[in-house]
Amino acid sequence: MIKLMSTLRNLFILTVYRAPAGNFNLFLKRVDDILKSLYSADLKIIICGDININYLTEGDRKKPT
C-alpha cells in the first residue's frame, strides 16, 4: 500500500492479488474490510492488481453487484 499526500489531494493506492485457486468470497470480504477502514470523504483510492477472474467463462463473479 502507498499513501500519497499533497496540498492538492490525498491519494491511496491499494494493490491486491488473489491466487487463481484462492477463496473468492474471502478475498472480497477482506478487500471490503480494508476499504471500510481506509474510507475518508477527502481520500481518493485507486485499486489495482490481479483478482484472477476468467472473463471467457460464464459465472457470477464477473457480474457487477
CHARMM internal coordinates of N, CA and C (Angstrom, degrees):
IC EDIT
DIST 1 N 1 CA 1.4420
DIST 1 CA 1 C 1.5198
ANGL 1 N 1 CA 1 C 108.91
DIST 1 C 2 N 1.3017
ANGL 1 CA 1 C 2 N 114.16
DIHE 1 N 1 CA 1 C 2 N 144.80
DIST 2 N 2 CA 1.4598
ANGL 1 C 2 N 2 CA 120.99
DIHE 1 CA 1 C 2 N 2 CA 178.05
DIST 2 CA 2 C 1.5253
ANGL 2 N 2 CA 2 C 107.81
DIHE 1 C 2 N 2 CA 2 C -132.20
DIST 2 C 3 N 1.2969
ANGL 2 CA 2 C 3 N 116.61
DIHE 2 N 2 CA 2 C 3 N 131.70
DIST 3 N 3 CA 1.4630
ANGL 2 C 3 N 3 CA 120.51
DIHE 2 CA 2 C 3 N 3 CA 174.56
DIST 3 CA 3 C 1.5146
ANGL 3 N 3 CA 3 C 107.69
DIHE 2 C 3 N 3 CA 3 C -117.18
DIST 3 C 4 N 1.3319
ANGL 3 CA 3 C 4 N 116.14
DIHE 3 N 3 CA 3 C 4 N 122.12
DIST 4 N 4 CA 1.4499
ANGL 3 C 4 N 4 CA 122.02
DIHE 3 CA 3 C 4 N 4 CA 179.53
DIST 4 CA 4 C 1.5203
ANGL 4 N 4 CA 4 C 108.27
DIHE 3 C 4 N 4 CA 4 C -109.49
DIST 4 C 5 N 1.3053
ANGL 4 CA 4 C 5 N 116.11
DIHE 4 N 4 CA 4 C 5 N 132.26
DIST 5 N 5 CA 1.4645
ANGL 4 C 5 N 5 CA 120.03
DIHE 4 CA 4 C 5 N 5 CA 179.45
DIST 5 CA 5 C 1.5232
ANGL 5 N 5 CA 5 C 108.83
DIHE 4 C 5 N 5 CA 5 C -126.48
DIST 5 C 6 N 1.3032
ANGL 5 CA 5 C 6 N 114.92
DIHE 5 N 5 CA 5 C 6 N 137.64
DIST 6 N 6 CA 1.4536
ANGL 5 C 6 N 6 CA 120.29
DIHE 5 CA 5 C 6 N 6 CA 174.90
DIST 6 CA 6 C 1.5247
ANGL 6 N 6 CA 6 C 107.28
DIHE 5 C 6 N 6 CA 6 C -145.93
DIST 6 C 7 N 1.2975
ANGL 6 CA 6 C 7 N 115.91
DIHE 6 N 6 CA 6 C 7 N 175.70
DIST 7 N 7 CA 1.4617
ANGL 6 C 7 N 7 CA 118.94
DIHE 6 CA 6 C 7 N 7 CA 177.93
DIST 7 CA 7 C 1.5248
ANGL 7 N 7 CA 7 C 111.02
DIHE 6 C 7 N 7 CA 7 C -73.06
DIST 7 C 8 N 1.3193
ANGL 7 CA 7 C 8 N 117.73
DIHE 7 N 7 CA 7 C 8 N -16.55
DIST 8 N 8 CA 1.4567
ANGL 7 C 8 N 8 CA 121.52
DIHE 7 CA 7 C 8 N 8 CA -178.43
DIST 8 CA 8 C 1.5270
ANGL 8 N 8 CA 8 C 113.09
DIHE 7 C 8 N 8 CA 8 C -91.02
DIST 8 C 9 N 1.3512
ANGL 8 CA 8 C 9 N 117.66
DIHE 8 N 8 CA 8 C 9 N -38.02
DIST 9 N 9 CA 1.4582
ANGL 8 C 9 N 9 CA 119.58
DIHE 8 CA 8 C 9 N 9 CA -172.70
DIST 9 CA 9 C 1.5255
ANGL 9 N 9 CA 9 C 110.56
DIHE 8 C 9 N 9 CA 9 C -164.12
DIST 9 C 10 N 1.3372
ANGL 9 CA 9 C 10 N 116.21
DIHE 9 N 9 CA 9 C 10 N 144.56
DIST 10 N 10 CA 1.4550
ANGL 9 C 10 N 10 CA 122.08
DIHE 9 CA 9 C 10 N 10 CA 170.99
DIST 10 CA 10 C 1.5173
ANGL 10 N 10 CA 10 C 107.84
DIHE 9 C 10 N 10 CA 10 C -96.96
DIST 10 C 11 N 1.3143
ANGL 10 CA 10 C 11 N 116.79
DIHE 10 N 10 CA 10 C 11 N 127.90
DIST 11 N 11 CA 1.4571
ANGL 10 C 11 N 11 CA 122.47
DIHE 10 CA 10 C 11 N 11 CA -175.79
DIST 11 CA 11 C 1.5163
ANGL 11 N 11 CA 11 C 109.11
DIHE 10 C 11 N 11 CA 11 C -131.67
DIST 11 C 12 N 1.3327
ANGL 11 CA 11 C 12 N 115.88
DIHE 11 N 11 CA 11 C 12 N 133.13
DIST 12 N 12 CA 1.4540
ANGL 11 C 12 N 12 CA 121.89
DIHE 11 CA 11 C 12 N 12 CA 178.95
DIST 12 CA 12 C 1.5133
ANGL 12 N 12 CA 12 C 107.42
DIHE 11 C 12 N 12 CA 12 C -122.65
DIST 12 C 13 N 1.3298
ANGL 12 CA 12 C 13 N 117.93
DIHE 12 N 12 CA 12 C 13 N 125.81
DIST 13 N 13 CA 1.4573
ANGL 12 C 13 N 13 CA 122.46
DIHE 12 CA 12 C 13 N 13 CA 178.81
DIST 13 CA 13 C 1.5201
ANGL 13 N 13 CA 13 C 107.60
DIHE 12 C 13 N 13 CA 13 C -107.97
DIST 13 C 14 N 1.3226
ANGL 13 CA 13 C 14 N 115.66
DIHE 13 N 13 CA 13 C 14 N 119.44
DIST 14 N 14 CA 1.4613
ANGL 13 C 14 N 14 CA 122.18
DIHE 13 CA 13 C 14 N 14 CA -178.90
DIST 14 CA 14 C 1.5204
ANGL 14 N 14 CA 14 C 108.31
DIHE 13 C 14 N 14 CA 14 C -112.15
DIST 14 C 15 N 1.3174
ANGL 14 CA 14 C 15 N 117.44
DIHE 14 N 14 CA 14 C 15 N 123.59
DIST 15 N 15 CA 1.4568
ANGL 14 C 15 N 15 CA 121.17
DIHE 14 CA 14 C 15 N 15 CA 176.16
DIST 15 CA 15 C 1.5214
ANGL 15 N 15 CA 15 C 108.75
DIHE 14 C 15 N 15 CA 15 C -106.66
DIST 15 C 16 N 1.3286
ANGL 15 CA 15 C 16 N 115.79
DIHE 15 N 15 CA 15 C 16 N 137.82
DIST 16 N 16 CA 1.4625
ANGL 15 C 16 N 16 CA 121.13
DIHE 15 CA 15 C 16 N 16 CA -177.51
DIST 16 CA 16 C 1.5291
ANGL 16 N 16 CA 16 C 109.98
DIHE 15 C 16 N 16 CA 16 C -130.63
DIST 16 C 17 N 1.3059
ANGL 16 CA 16 C 17 N 115.62
DIHE 16 N 16 CA 16 C 17 N 155.20
DIST 17 N 17 CA 1.4632
ANGL 16 C 17 N 17 CA 121.90
DIHE 16 CA 16 C 17 N 17 CA 174.01
DIST 17 CA 17 C 1.5211
ANGL 17 N 17 CA 17 C 108.29
DIHE 16 C 17 N 17 CA 17 C -146.51
DIST 17 C 18 N 1.3250
ANGL 17 CA 17 C 18 N 115.24
DIHE 17 N 17 CA 17 C 18 N 132.23
DIST 18 N 18 CA 1.4612
ANGL 17 C 18 N 18 CA 121.17
DIHE 17 CA 17 C 18 N 18 CA 173.18
DIST 18 CA 18 C 1.5122
ANGL 18 N 18 CA 18 C 107.12
DIHE 17 C 18 N 18 CA 18 C -121.41
DIST 18 C 19 N 1.3178
ANGL 18 CA 18 C 19 N 116.16
DIHE 18 N 18 CA 18 C 19 N 123.40
DIST 19 N 19 CA 1.4607
ANGL 18 C 19 N 19 CA 120.87
DIHE 18 CA 18 C 19 N 19 CA 177.39
DIST 19 CA 19 C 1.5254
ANGL 19 N 19 CA 19 C 109.05
DIHE 18 C 19 N 19 CA 19 C -62.26
DIST 19 C 20 N 1.3237
ANGL 19 CA 19 C 20 N 118.62
DIHE 19 N 19 CA 19 C 20 N 146.11
DIST 20 N 20 CA 1.4629
ANGL 19 C 20 N 20 CA 120.83
DIHE 19 CA 19 C 20 N 20 CA -179.27
DIST 20 CA 20 C 1.5366
ANGL 20 N 20 CA 20 C 113.49
DIHE 19 C 20 N 20 CA 20 C -53.65
DIST 20 C 21 N 1.2940
ANGL 20 CA 20 C 21 N 117.65
DIHE 20 N 20 CA 20 C 21 N -33.32
DIST 21 N 21 CA 1.4685
ANGL 20 C 21 N 21 CA 120.74
DIHE 20 CA 20 C 21 N 21 CA -179.95
DIST 21 CA 21 C 1.5269
ANGL 21 N 21 CA 21 C 111.95
DIHE 20 C 21 N 21 CA 21 C -94.08
DIST 21 C 22 N 1.3235
ANGL 21 CA 21 C 22 N 117.17
DIHE 21 N 21 CA 21 C 22 N 3.50
DIST 22 N 22 CA 1.4612
ANGL 21 C 22 N 22 CA 121.09
DIHE 21 CA 21 C 22 N 22 CA -177.31
DIST 22 CA 22 C 1.5185
ANGL 22 N 22 CA 22 C 112.56
DIHE 21 C 22 N 22 CA 22 C -69.81
DIST 22 C 23 N 1.3068
ANGL 22 CA 22 C 23 N 116.19
DIHE 22 N 22 CA 22 C 23 N 158.57
DIST 23 N 23 CA 1.4525
ANGL 22 C 23 N 23 CA 123.14
DIHE 22 CA 22 C 23 N 23 CA 179.93
DIST 23 CA 23 C 1.5324
ANGL 23 N 23 CA 23 C 109.08
DIHE 22 C 23 N 23 CA 23 C -73.37
DIST 23 C 24 N 1.3305
ANGL 23 CA 23 C 24 N 116.02
DIHE 23 N 23 CA 23 C 24 N 112.41
DIST 24 N 24 CA 1.4642
ANGL 23 C 24 N 24 CA 121.34
DIHE 23 CA 23 C 24 N 24 CA -174.74
DIST 24 CA 24 C 1.5282
ANGL 24 N 24 CA 24 C 111.99
DIHE 23 C 24 N 24 CA 24 C -65.30
DIST 24 C 25 N 1.3203
ANGL 24 CA 24 C 25 N 117.89
DIHE 24 N 24 CA 24 C 25 N -44.06
DIST 25 N 25 CA 1.4674
ANGL 24 C 25 N 25 CA 120.96
DIHE 24 CA 24 C 25 N 25 CA -178.86
DIST 25 CA 25 C 1.5252
ANGL 25 N 25 CA 25 C 111.72
DIHE 24 C 25 N 25 CA 25 C -65.54
DIST 25 C 26 N 1.3198
ANGL 25 CA 25 C 26 N 117.09
DIHE 25 N 25 CA 25 C 26 N -39.16
DIST 26 N 26 CA 1.4611
ANGL 25 C 26 N 26 CA 120.66
DIHE 25 CA 25 C 26 N 26 CA 176.88
DIST 26 CA 26 C 1.5285
ANGL 26 N 26 CA 26 C 110.16
DIHE 25 C 26 N 26 CA 26 C -65.06
DIST 26 C 27 N 1.3177
ANGL 26 CA 26 C 27 N 117.20
DIHE 26 N 26 CA 26 C 27 N -40.95
DIST 27 N 27 CA 1.4597
ANGL 26 C 27 N 27 CA 122.06
DIHE 26 CA 26 C 27 N 27 CA 177.47
DIST 27 CA 27 C 1.5332
ANGL 27 N 27 CA 27 C 110.15
DIHE 26 C 27 N 27 CA 27 C -58.21
DIST 27 C 28 N 1.3350
ANGL 27 CA 27 C 28 N 116.72
DIHE 27 N 27 CA 27 C 28 N -49.14
DIST 28 N 28 CA 1.4611
ANGL 27 C 28 N 28 CA 120.43
DIHE 27 CA 27 C 28 N 28 CA -179.98
DIST 28 CA 28 C 1.5178
ANGL 28 N 28 CA 28 C 111.61
DIHE 27 C 28 N 28 CA 28 C -62.10
DIST 28 C 29 N 1.3128
ANGL 28 CA 28 C 29 N 117.39
DIHE 28 N 28 CA 28 C 29 N -40.31
DIST 29 N 29 CA 1.4705
ANGL 28 C 29 N 29 CA 122.23
DIHE 28 CA 28 C 29 N 29 CA 179.12
DIST 29 CA 29 C 1.5278
ANGL 29 N 29 CA 29 C 110.41
DIHE 28 C 29 N 29 CA 29 C -60.98
DIST 29 C 30 N 1.3173
ANGL 29 CA 29 C 30 N 116.38
DIHE 29 N 29 CA 29 C 30 N -45.38
DIST 30 N 30 CA 1.4724
ANGL 29 C 30 N 30 CA 119.76
DIHE 29 CA 29 C 30 N 30 CA -178.43
DIST 30 CA 30 C 1.5226
ANGL 30 N 30 CA 30 C 112.06
DIHE 29 C 30 N 30 CA 30 C -68.56
DIST 30 C 31 N 1.3281
ANGL 30 CA 30 C 31 N 116.98
DIHE 30 N 30 CA 30 C 31 N -39.94
DIST 31 N 31 CA 1.4680
ANGL 30 C 31 N 31 CA 119.45
DIHE 30 CA 30 C 31 N 31 CA 176.71
DIST 31 CA 31 C 1.5250
ANGL 31 N 31 CA 31 C 109.47
DIHE 30 C 31 N 31 CA 31 C -63.47
DIST 31 C 32 N 1.3193
ANGL 31 CA 31 C 32 N 117.37
DIHE 31 N 31 CA 31 C 32 N -42.07
DIST 32 N 32 CA 1.4617
ANGL 31 C 32 N 32 CA 121.43
DIHE 31 CA 31 C 32 N 32 CA 177.73
DIST 32 CA 32 C 1.5234
ANGL 32 N 32 CA 32 C 110.92
DIHE 31 C 32 N 32 CA 32 C -60.80
DIST 32 C 33 N 1.3206
ANGL 32 CA 32 C 33 N 117.44
DIHE 32 N 32 CA 32 C 33 N -44.67
DIST 33 N 33 CA 1.4671
ANGL 32 C 33 N 33 CA 121.07
DIHE 32 CA 32 C 33 N 33 CA 178.55
DIST 33 CA 33 C 1.5279
ANGL 33 N 33 CA 33 C 111.41
DIHE 32 C 33 N 33 CA 33 C -61.03
DIST 33 C 34 N 1.3164
ANGL 33 CA 33 C 34 N 116.60
DIHE 33 N 33 CA 33 C 34 N -42.32
DIST 34 N 34 CA 1.4666
ANGL 33 C 34 N 34 CA 121.08
DIHE 33 CA 33 C 34 N 34 CA 179.65
DIST 34 CA 34 C 1.5258
ANGL 34 N 34 CA 34 C 109.99
DIHE 33 C 34 N 34 CA 34 C -63.77
DIST 34 C 35 N 1.3310
ANGL 34 CA 34 C 35 N 116.59
DIHE 34 N 34 CA 34 C 35 N -46.01
DIST 35 N 35 CA 1.4660
ANGL 34 C 35 N 35 CA 119.63
DIHE 34 CA 34 C 35 N 35 CA -179.29
DIST 35 CA 35 C 1.5159
ANGL 35 N 35 CA 35 C 111.69
DIHE 34 C 35 N 35 CA 35 C -63.88
DIST 35 C 36 N 1.3205
ANGL 35 CA 35 C 36 N 117.57
DIHE 35 N 35 CA 35 C 36 N -38.74
DIST 36 N 36 CA 1.4610
ANGL 35 C 36 N 36 CA 120.68
DIHE 35 CA 35 C 36 N 36 CA 177.65
DIST 36 CA 36 C 1.5272
ANGL 36 N 36 CA 36 C 111.21
DIHE 35 C 36 N 36 CA 36 C -64.11
DIST 36 C 37 N 1.3336
ANGL 36 CA 36 C 37 N 116.88
DIHE 36 N 36 CA 36 C 37 N -37.77
DIST 37 N 37 CA 1.4670
ANGL 36 C 37 N 37 CA 119.63
DIHE 36 CA 36 C 37 N 37 CA -179.30
DIST 37 CA 37 C 1.5322
ANGL 37 N 37 CA 37 C 111.81
DIHE 36 C 37 N 37 CA 37 C -73.40
DIST 37 C 38 N 1.3216
ANGL 37 CA 37 C 38 N 117.75
DIHE 37 N 37 CA 37 C 38 N -26.48
DIST 38 N 38 CA 1.4616
ANGL 37 C 38 N 38 CA 121.60
DIHE 37 CA 37 C 38 N 38 CA -178.91
DIST 38 CA 38 C 1.5140
ANGL 38 N 38 CA 38 C 113.39
DIHE 37 C 38 N 38 CA 38 C -88.99
DIST 38 C 39 N 1.3199
ANGL 38 CA 38 C 39 N 117.79
DIHE 38 N 38 CA 38 C 39 N -20.45
DIST 39 N 39 CA 1.4624
ANGL 38 C 39 N 39 CA 120.86
DIHE 38 CA 38 C 39 N 39 CA -168.85
DIST 39 CA 39 C 1.5245
ANGL 39 N 39 CA 39 C 113.00
DIHE 38 C 39 N 39 CA 39 C -56.39
DIST 39 C 40 N 1.3126
ANGL 39 CA 39 C 40 N 112.69
DIHE 39 N 39 CA 39 C 40 N 133.78
DIST 40 N 40 CA 1.4542
ANGL 39 C 40 N 40 CA 122.71
DIHE 39 CA 39 C 40 N 40 CA 172.43
DIST 40 CA 40 C 1.5187
ANGL 40 N 40 CA 40 C 105.60
DIHE 39 C 40 N 40 CA 40 C -153.56
DIST 40 C 41 N 1.3233
ANGL 40 CA 40 C 41 N 117.50
DIHE 40 N 40 CA 40 C 41 N 139.14
DIST 41 N 41 CA 1.4635
ANGL 40 C 41 N 41 CA 121.42
DIHE 40 CA 40 C 41 N 41 CA -176.30
DIST 41 CA 41 C 1.5265
ANGL 41 N 41 CA 41 C 112.79
DIHE 40 C 41 N 41 CA 41 C -59.07
DIST 41 C 42 N 1.3180
ANGL 41 CA 41 C 42 N 117.44
DIHE 41 N 41 CA 41 C 42 N -29.82
DIST 42 N 42 CA 1.4631
ANGL 41 C 42 N 42 CA 120.11
DIHE 41 CA 41 C 42 N 42 CA -177.48
DIST 42 CA 42 C 1.5254
ANGL 42 N 42 CA 42 C 113.44
DIHE 41 C 42 N 42 CA 42 C -97.09
DIST 42 C 43 N 1.3304
ANGL 42 CA 42 C 43 N 118.21
DIHE 42 N 42 CA 42 C 43 N 7.30
DIST 43 N 43 CA 1.4641
ANGL 42 C 43 N 43 CA 122.28
DIHE 42 CA 42 C 43 N 43 CA -178.54
DIST 43 CA 43 C 1.5170
ANGL 43 N 43 CA 43 C 110.30
DIHE 42 C 43 N 43 CA 43 C -105.30
DIST 43 C 44 N 1.3105
ANGL 43 CA 43 C 44 N 116.58
DIHE 43 N 43 CA 43 C 44 N 128.42
DIST 44 N 44 CA 1.4678
ANGL 43 C 44 N 44 CA 122.34
DIHE 43 CA 43 C 44 N 44 CA 174.24
DIST 44 CA 44 C 1.5219
ANGL 44 N 44 CA 44 C 107.43
DIHE 43 C 44 N 44 CA 44 C -93.77
DIST 44 C 45 N 1.3399
ANGL 44 CA 44 C 45 N 116.43
DIHE 44 N 44 CA 44 C 45 N 132.90
DIST 45 N 45 CA 1.4657
ANGL 44 C 45 N 45 CA 121.44
DIHE 44 CA 44 C 45 N 45 CA -178.36
DIST 45 CA 45 C 1.5201
ANGL 45 N 45 CA 45 C 108.97
DIHE 44 C 45 N 45 CA 45 C -118.86
DIST 45 C 46 N 1.3249
ANGL 45 CA 45 C 46 N 115.61
DIHE 45 N 45 CA 45 C 46 N 129.47
DIST 46 N 46 CA 1.4606
ANGL 45 C 46 N 46 CA 122.73
DIHE 45 CA 45 C 46 N 46 CA 174.31
DIST 46 CA 46 C 1.5250
ANGL 46 N 46 CA 46 C 107.01
DIHE 45 C 46 N 46 CA 46 C -112.37
DIST 46 C 47 N 1.3354
ANGL 46 CA 46 C 47 N 116.02
DIHE 46 N 46 CA 46 C 47 N 126.35
DIST 47 N 47 CA 1.4651
ANGL 46 C 47 N 47 CA 121.03
DIHE 46 CA 46 C 47 N 47 CA 178.04
DIST 47 CA 47 C 1.5205
ANGL 47 N 47 CA 47 C 107.64
DIHE 46 C 47 N 47 CA 47 C -110.46
DIST 47 C 48 N 1.3189
ANGL 47 CA 47 C 48 N 116.05
DIHE 47 N 47 CA 47 C 48 N 127.48
DIST 48 N 48 CA 1.4582
ANGL 47 C 48 N 48 CA 120.07
DIHE 47 CA 47 C 48 N 48 CA 177.09
DIST 48 CA 48 C 1.5226
ANGL 48 N 48 CA 48 C 108.56
DIHE 47 C 48 N 48 CA 48 C -140.67
DIST 48 C 49 N 1.3025
ANGL 48 CA 48 C 49 N 116.27
DIHE 48 N 48 CA 48 C 49 N 158.31
DIST 49 N 49 CA 1.4542
ANGL 48 C 49 N 49 CA 119.99
DIHE 48 CA 48 C 49 N 49 CA 178.78
DIST 49 CA 49 C 1.5072
ANGL 49 N 49 CA 49 C 111.82
DIHE 48 C 49 N 49 CA 49 C 146.96
DIST 49 C 50 N 1.3085
ANGL 49 CA 49 C 50 N 115.46
DIHE 49 N 49 CA 49 C 50 N -157.50
DIST 50 N 50 CA 1.4604
ANGL 49 C 50 N 50 CA 122.54
DIHE 49 CA 49 C 50 N 50 CA -175.65
DIST 50 CA 50 C 1.5200
ANGL 50 N 50 CA 50 C 108.58
DIHE 49 C 50 N 50 CA 50 C -128.27
DIST 50 C 51 N 1.3316
ANGL 50 CA 50 C 51 N 115.81
DIHE 50 N 50 CA 50 C 51 N 114.10
DIST 51 N 51 CA 1.4662
ANGL 50 C 51 N 51 CA 119.08
DIHE 50 CA 50 C 51 N 51 CA 179.57
DIST 51 CA 51 C 1.5262
ANGL 51 N 51 CA 51 C 111.62
DIHE 50 C 51 N 51 CA 51 C -102.45
DIST 51 C 52 N 1.3279
ANGL 51 CA 51 C 52 N 117.19
DIHE 51 N 51 CA 51 C 52 N 1.80
DIST 52 N 52 CA 1.4664
ANGL 51 C 52 N 52 CA 123.54
DIHE 51 CA 51 C 52 N 52 CA 174.31
DIST 52 CA 52 C 1.5220
ANGL 52 N 52 CA 52 C 113.79
DIHE 51 C 52 N 52 CA 52 C 49.89
DIST 52 C 53 N 1.3268
ANGL 52 CA 52 C 53 N 115.36
DIHE 52 N 52 CA 52 C 53 N 61.30
DIST 53 N 53 CA 1.4599
ANGL 52 C 53 N 53 CA 121.50
DIHE 52 CA 52 C 53 N 53 CA 171.94
DIST 53 CA 53 C 1.5234
ANGL 53 N 53 CA 53 C 106.70
DIHE 52 C 53 N 53 CA 53 C -110.72
DIST 53 C 54 N 1.3177
ANGL 53 CA 53 C 54 N 116.34
DIHE 53 N 53 CA 53 C 54 N 126.82
DIST 54 N 54 CA 1.4558
ANGL 53 C 54 N 54 CA 121.62
DIHE 53 CA 53 C 54 N 54 CA 179.74
DIST 54 CA 54 C 1.5261
ANGL 54 N 54 CA 54 C 108.48
DIHE 53 C 54 N 54 CA 54 C -85.26
DIST 54 C 55 N 1.3208
ANGL 54 CA 54 C 55 N 116.49
DIHE 54 N 54 CA 54 C 55 N 105.60
DIST 55 N 55 CA 1.4629
ANGL 54 C 55 N 55 CA 120.94
DIHE 54 CA 54 C 55 N 55 CA -178.55
DIST 55 CA 55 C 1.5243
ANGL 55 N 55 CA 55 C 112.63
DIHE 54 C 55 N 55 CA 55 C -79.34
DIST 55 C 56 N 1.3241
ANGL 55 CA 55 C 56 N 118.68
DIHE 55 N 55 CA 55 C 56 N -3.17
DIST 56 N 56 CA 1.4547
ANGL 55 C 56 N 56 CA 121.63
DIHE 55 CA 55 C 56 N 56 CA 177.98
DIST 56 CA 56 C 1.5220
ANGL 56 N 56 CA 56 C 112.56
DIHE 55 C 56 N 56 CA 56 C -87.33
DIST 56 C 57 N 1.3351
ANGL 56 CA 56 C 57 N 117.51
DIHE 56 N 56 CA 56 C 57 N -10.37
DIST 57 N 57 CA 1.4515
ANGL 56 C 57 N 57 CA 120.87
DIHE 56 CA 56 C 57 N 57 CA 177.93
DIST 57 CA 57 C 1.5269
ANGL 57 N 57 CA 57 C 109.38
DIHE 56 C 57 N 57 CA 57 C -112.62
DIST 57 C 58 N 1.3210
ANGL 57 CA 57 C 58 N 115.74
DIHE 57 N 57 CA 57 C 58 N 154.47
DIST 58 N 58 CA 1.4645
ANGL 57 C 58 N 58 CA 120.41
DIHE 57 CA 57 C 58 N 58 CA 177.69
DIST 58 CA 58 C 1.5181
ANGL 58 N 58 CA 58 C 109.96
DIHE 57 C 58 N 58 CA 58 C -75.94
DIST 58 C 59 N 1.3100
ANGL 58 CA 58 C 59 N 116.49
DIHE 58 N 58 CA 58 C 59 N 144.38
DIST 59 N 59 CA 1.4411
ANGL 58 C 59 N 59 CA 121.23
DIHE 58 CA 58 C 59 N 59 CA 177.96
DIST 59 CA 59 C 1.5163
ANGL 59 N 59 CA 59 C 110.85
DIHE 58 C 59 N 59 CA 59 C 171.49
DIST 59 C 60 N 1.3071
ANGL 59 CA 59 C 60 N 116.90
DIHE 59 N 59 CA 59 C 60 N 161.40
DIST 60 N 60 CA 1.4629
ANGL 59 C 60 N 60 CA 120.84
DIHE 59 CA 59 C 60 N 60 CA -177.32
DIST 60 CA 60 C 1.5130
ANGL 60 N 60 CA 60 C 113.82
DIHE 59 C 60 N 60 CA 60 C -81.87
DIST 60 C 61 N 1.3080
ANGL 60 CA 60 C 61 N 118.98
DIHE 60 N 60 CA 60 C 61 N -9.64
DIST 61 N 61 CA 1.4708
ANGL 60 C 61 N 61 CA 120.86
DIHE 60 CA 60 C 61 N 61 CA -178.22
DIST 61 CA 61 C 1.5119
ANGL 61 N 61 CA 61 C 113.17
DIHE 60 C 61 N 61 CA 61 C -68.64
DIST 61 C 62 N 1.3135
ANGL 61 CA 61 C 62 N 117.80
DIHE 61 N 61 CA 61 C 62 N -27.23
DIST 62 N 62 CA 1.4542
ANGL 61 C 62 N 62 CA 120.15
DIHE 61 CA 61 C 62 N 62 CA -176.97
DIST 62 CA 62 C 1.5219
ANGL 62 N 62 CA 62 C 112.69
DIHE 61 C 62 N 62 CA 62 C -92.76
DIST 62 C 63 N 1.3273
ANGL 62 CA 62 C 63 N 118.04
DIHE 62 N 62 CA 62 C 63 N 0.31
DIST 63 N 63 CA 1.4618
ANGL 62 C 63 N 63 CA 121.43
DIHE 62 CA 62 C 63 N 63 CA 179.15
DIST 63 CA 63 C 1.5310
ANGL 63 N 63 CA 63 C 109.65
DIHE 62 C 63 N 63 CA 63 C -87.99
DIST 63 C 64 N 1.3504
ANGL 63 CA 63 C 64 N 116.90
DIHE 63 N 63 CA 63 C 64 N 137.57
DIST 64 N 64 CA 1.4643
ANGL 63 C 64 N 64 CA 118.41
DIHE 63 CA 63 C 64 N 64 CA 176.11
DIST 64 CA 64 C 1.5257
ANGL 64 N 64 CA 64 C 110.27
DIHE 63 C 64 N 64 CA 64 C -67.71
DIST 64 C 65 N 1.3219
ANGL 64 CA 64 C 65 N 115.74
DIHE 64 N 64 CA 64 C 65 N 148.09
DIST 65 N 65 CA 1.4545
ANGL 64 C 65 N 65 CA 119.48
DIHE 64 CA 64 C 65 N 65 CA 179.15
DIST 65 CA 65 C 1.5016
ANGL 65 N 65 CA 65 C 110.76
DIHE 64 C 65 N 65 CA 65 C -106.88
END
COOR INIT
IC SEED 1 N 1 CA 1 C
IC BUILD
